[in-house]
């Protein structure tokens, strides 16, 4: 049974490779064959897959409550492809747009400010952190941003190609109340923000069996 489950999961991951054929080319076109921070430079395959309920973060009822998601990530060479599908969103979400991001750490960790609620870690970002000479860069090339438009049947789908491969480990995808801010405006919210954190899903990134260590 264990062998069957591993084979099935591997098949799911490999089925996404067709969607990543442009990812590596995208990274090379940008000249980002090697990146700093947490990015992996190994020419091996990494993957992640999740299907199930979302973990509620926001204390009050919101459009993500009761929703389910399927999330997949495949990393090959210097690029990664992410795909997330949502279903069962609240009616108020129809025709609205929401942002989501890859975060470091697992989904639903205890909120240090309020032990009765859950939270998530910071954005997964590959640029140097806490380095005064090289300030952190926040954009869609250093982080994973997924933006959703909700259909009339209360489903949504988003994909993202990024020129890096997140290192293996427990990660999460967090869903926000607003679309992701792509450009700074005077007095406006910071780039990369998307309002309150409402829900998340776990995305444990693993090396594919047989990959280089």
Residue pairs with C-beta under 8 A, 6 or more apart in sequence:
6 209
9 49
10 208
10 209
12 49
12 72
13 45
13 47
13 49
13 72
13 74
13 208
16 47
16 72
16 74
16 81
16 83
17 74
17 76
19 74
19 81
19 83
19 159
20 74
20 76
20 79
20 80
20 81
20 161
22 161
23 76
23 79
23 80
23 81
23 161
23 162
24 76
24 77
24 78
24 79
25 79
26 79
26 161
26 163
27 33
27 77
27 78
27 79
27 163
27 164
28 78
30 141
30 163
32 78
32 141
32 163
32 164
33 78
34 41
34 78
35 41
35 78
35 126
35 163
35 164
36 126
36 127
36 128
36 134
37 125
37 126
37 127
37 128
37 129
37 142
38 104
38 124
38 125
38 126
38 166
38 167
39 126
39 164
39 165
39 166
39 167
40 46
40 75
40 164
40 165
40 166
40 167
40 168
41 78
42 165
42 211
42 212
42 213
43 77
43 212
44 207
44 208
44 211
44 212
45 74
45 75
45 76
45 207
45 208
45 211
46 73
46 74
46 75
46 80
46 165
46 166
46 168
46 205
46 206
46 207
46 208
46 211
47 72
47 73
47 74
47 75
47 205
47 206
47 208
48 71
48 72
48 73
48 171
48 203
48 204
48 205
48 206
49 71
49 72
49 73
50 69
50 70
50 71
50 72
50 201
50 202
50 203
50 204
51 68
51 69
51 70
51 71
52 68
52 69
52 201
53 67
53 68
53 69
54 64
54 65
54 67
54 68
54 69
54 175
54 199
54 200
54 201
55 107
55 108
55 118
55 199
55 200
55 201
55 202
56 64
56 65
56 118
56 198
56 199
57 108
57 117
57 118
57 119
57 120
57 174
57 197
57 198
57 199
57 200
58 64
58 177
58 196
58 197
58 198
58 199
59 117
62 90
62 177
62 198
62 199
63 89
63 90
63 92
63 93
63 96
63 98
63 150
63 198
64 86
64 89
64 90
64 93
64 175
64 198
64 199
65 90
65 199
66 88
66 90
67 86
67 87
67 88
67 89
67 90
67 199
68 86
68 87
68 88
69 84
69 85
69 86
69 87
69 201
70 84
70 85
71 82
71 83
71 84
71 85
71 173
71 201
71 203
72 82
72 83
72 84
73 80
73 81
73 82
73 83
73 166
73 203
73 205
74 80
74 81
75 81
75 165
75 166
75 205
76 165
77 165
78 163
78 164
78 165
79 161
79 162
79 163
79 164
79 165
80 144
80 161
80 162
80 164
80 165
80 166
81 159
81 160
81 161
82 102
82 144
82 146
82 159
82 160
82 161
82 162
83 157
83 158
83 159
84 100
84 146
84 148
84 157
84 158
84 159
84 173
85 155
85 156
85 157
86 148
86 150
86 155
86 156
86 157
87 154
87 155
88 154
89 150
89 154
89 155
89 156
90 154
91 154
93 150
93 154
93 156
94 150
94 151
94 152
94 154
95 149
95 150
95 152
96 149
96 150
97 147
97 148
97 149
97 150
97 179
98 147
98 148
98 150
98 156
98 175
98 176
98 177
98 178
98 179
98 194
99 145
99 146
99 147
99 148
99 175
99 176
99 178
99 179
99 180
99 194
99 195
100 145
100 146
100 147
100 148
100 158
100 173
100 174
100 175
100 176
100 194
101 123
101 124
101 143
101 144
101 145
101 146
101 173
101 174
101 176
101 180
101 192
101 194
102 123
102 124
102 143
102 144
102 166
102 171
102 172
102 173
102 203
103 120
103 121
103 122
103 123
103 124
103 171
103 172
103 173
103 174
103 200
104 121
104 122
104 123
104 124
104 171
105 120
105 121
105 122
105 170
105 171
105 172
106 120
106 121
106 170
106 171
106 172
106 202
106 204
107 118
107 120
107 172
107 173
107 174
107 200
107 201
107 202
107 203
108 118
108 119
108 120
108 172
108 200
108 202
109 118
109 119
109 120
109 121
110 118
110 119
111 117
111 118
111 119
112 119
118 200
119 197
120 172
120 174
120 197
120 200
121 172
123 138
123 143
123 192
124 143
124 144
124 166
124 171
125 136
125 137
125 138
125 142
125 143
126 142
126 143
126 164
127 134
127 136
127 137
127 138
127 142
128 134
128 135
128 136
129 136
138 190
138 191
138 192
139 182
139 191
139 192
140 160
140 162
140 182
141 162
141 163
142 164
143 162
143 192
144 160
144 162
144 166
145 160
145 180
145 192
146 158
146 159
146 160
146 173
147 158
147 179
147 180
148 156
148 157
148 158
148 175
149 156
150 156
166 205
167 205
168 205
168 206
168 207
169 204
169 205
170 202
170 204
171 202
171 203
171 204
171 205
172 200
172 201
172 202
172 203
173 200
173 201
173 203
174 197
174 199
174 200
175 197
175 198
175 199
175 200
176 194
176 195
176 196
176 197
176 198
177 194
177 195
177 196
177 198
178 194
178 195
179 194
180 192
180 193
180 194
181 188
181 189
181 190
181 191
181 192
181 193
181 194
182 191
183 191
184 190
184 191
189 195
207 213
